[in-house]
Amino acid sequence: MEAKSYGSLVEVYRGGLWEAELIKGLLESAGVSAMLKDETLSAVTSPYSGIGGEVLVMVNKEEEVYARKVVERRQV
């Protein structure tokens, strides 16, 4: 997956709404400021319907390397 950059924000994860919320919480507990993009569309189409759009977890470009390590090391 090729990450997209949105100005000073960088995508570090893409998935369903509930997964993105978990990743965001994981990042924030590790001291990384994170935000969700496109969460409104997913909420409207329902996270359980399977037709919702993907939600992006975004972090500041300066924290990208550390954030990717945190996401990769998460326990499934």
Secondary structure by P-SEA (a helix, b strand, c coil): cbbbbcccccccccccaaaaaaaaaaaaaacccccccaaaaaaaaccccccbbbbbbbccccaaaaaaaaaaaccc
